[in-house]
Amino acid sequence: MNDDPKRPWTQNRRFEFIEWKLFWEGQLNRSDLETHFEISTPQASVDLKRYRDMAGDNIAYDATEKAFVPSRRLVPQFLAPSADRLLLQLRALLSAALPRRDVWFKCLPAIDMAPDLVRHVDPDCLRMILQAIRTRSAINVEYQSLTNIRWRQIAPHALAFDGHRWHLRAWACDRHDFRDFVLSRIGRLGEIEAASYDPEDDVEWGTRIKLRLRPHPGLTEEQSLAIQRDYDMDDGGREVEVRLSMAYYFIKRMNLDLPDLPATRVQICIENMDDVDAAIAAAREEGSRRIAERMLQSG
C-alpha cells in the first residue's frame, strides 16, 4: 500500500476513497469527494491531480459519462479490495451497527438479510464486566442457567462471540475453574471484589488448534466441488484456526455435532476431530494441574 508517512492521513483516506469508487462503483466525480469529505472544489481538484500523478494508469476521464472511470490496468495502491469486508459492511449497515455514511456507495444496491435474533445485553452490565476484565477483579452476578437462577461470583478475563451470542470467559470463583457464561443471561449485578486467579491458567482459551475441514464424504463429486468453492478450499480442504475453548461452538454452529443429518445439510466435516478432542482433554488436564499448583502455593 502507498501510505507515505509524510502525506497526511486524511489525504491517504481520500485517495482510498477514489480507488474504492473506481473499483466497486466504476466511476467517480469530483463532487463525490467534495460531498463525502466536506472539502472545497479546489481541494478536490488537487486530490484528483495528485492521485493521477501517482497512479495515472488506474484512472481515465470519460467525456461521455462526464466522470472518472477505472482503466483496464487498475491496480489499487491505497485500497485493499476485499469482498468479505464489503459484505460485512453491508451486513453491519442492515443491522444499524454502521452508519450509511461509512458505506461509500452513492446508490446502494438492493440488499437485505434474514432476521437476526439479537440477544439483549444491558449496557450497564457490559460496562461493569469490562471494568472487571480491566482490573482483573471478580463480580457478583445473578446468573440464569437453563436449570436455575442463582448468585455467582465470577472473574471475567475475555469476551467471545460464538456466531450467535456473546459469552464471558471467566474464572468461576465457586468452582475454581474457567468456564463460559452467556452474557445475556446475567441479570442483577453485585459488587466488584478482588480476585485471586491468573488468566494464563486458562489453557483452553490460550491454546489454538487448526481444524481440517473437508467436504462431507456423503456428497456427490459435483456437490463436493460446489462446497469446496463455497468454503474457498484448496486441494479439497481448508484449515481453520480456533481457540480450543471456541471449538465446541464452531462445531455446533456448523451442525458437525449432528451425525444423523443428511450430507447436503451438513456439507462439511472435520478430518481431525479425534485430535481436537484429545487437545481439549489435554488442555483441561494441564489447566487443572496449574490451578491446583497455584492454589497450593497460595494456600
Order of alpha helices (4+ residues) and beta strands (2+ residues): alpha-alpha-alpha-beta-beta-alpha-alpha-beta-beta-beta-beta-beta-alpha-beta-alpha-beta-alpha-alpha-beta-alpha
